[in-house]
Amino acid sequence: MNPTTQTPVTDELLAEVGQLVLESALMRYLVVGTEDEVAEFEAFVVRHSEEENFIEQLCAQYSGFEMILKDEVQAYTLRST
């Protein structure tokens, strides 16, 4: 999308889509983990979710999550074209 044509409604929609993609990736990651891995992952999310670089930290700490997130972004991109 051309940044010069963005409106507050467009920005809000993009933020909502981004949140949905992130939530989908989080849920997929939680499904495949062991009980201990899930507990550690959830604790990390709680500790760092308000930080500006949260997604970068999450991907650095959990490479499996990064792969799932990239897959979710790609799936959304394919569905929206």
N, C-alpha and C positions, 0 to 999 in steps of 0.2 A: 504494500500500500504506500502510496506517495504521502510522505509526512505533511506536505502542504495542504492536503485535502482532508486531514483528520479533523474530526469534530469531537466534542466531549462525549457524545454518544458512541462514536467509533472507538475512542479510547477506552470507554467503559466496557464495551463489547470485547475488545481485545484483551483487557484485563481478565474478564470472566472466562474467556476461552483459555487463556493461559493458566488460570486457576484450575479449570476442569482437566486440562492436560496433565498438570502437576499432580492433582488428586488421583487421577487414573494411574499414573506411574507409581505413586506411593502405595496405592492399594495392590497393584500387581507385585510390587517388591515384597510387601508384607505377606502375600499368599505363598510365596516360594521359600520364605525363610523358616528356620527352625524357631522354636519357642524362645531360645536364648538370643538368637540373632534379631528376632522381631523386637524383643524387649530392649536390646541395645540400640537398635535403629530408632525406635520410638523415643527413647531417652535423648538421643542425639537431636531428633527433630524438636522436641520440647525445649531443649537447651538453646538451640541455635535458630529457630524458625523466625525470630524477629530481627535477625541480623541482615544487613543489606546484601551480603554476599552468601546468603543461605544456600542457594542452589549450587553454587560453585563449591562450597564446603562439603555439601552432601555428596556431590559427585566425586570429589577428591577422596572422601572417606569411604565411600561405597561404590566401587566401580561397577558392580552389578546393577545398581540403581541407575547409574549414568547410561548404561546400555538400554535399560527399559525406558528411561525418559526420552532418549533419542528415538527409540522405536515409536513411542506415543506421539512425539512431534511429527515424525514422518507419516504415521497413520492419519493424523489429523490433516496434514497438508494434502495427502492424497484424496481424502474424503471431501475436502473443501475446494478442490479444483475441478 
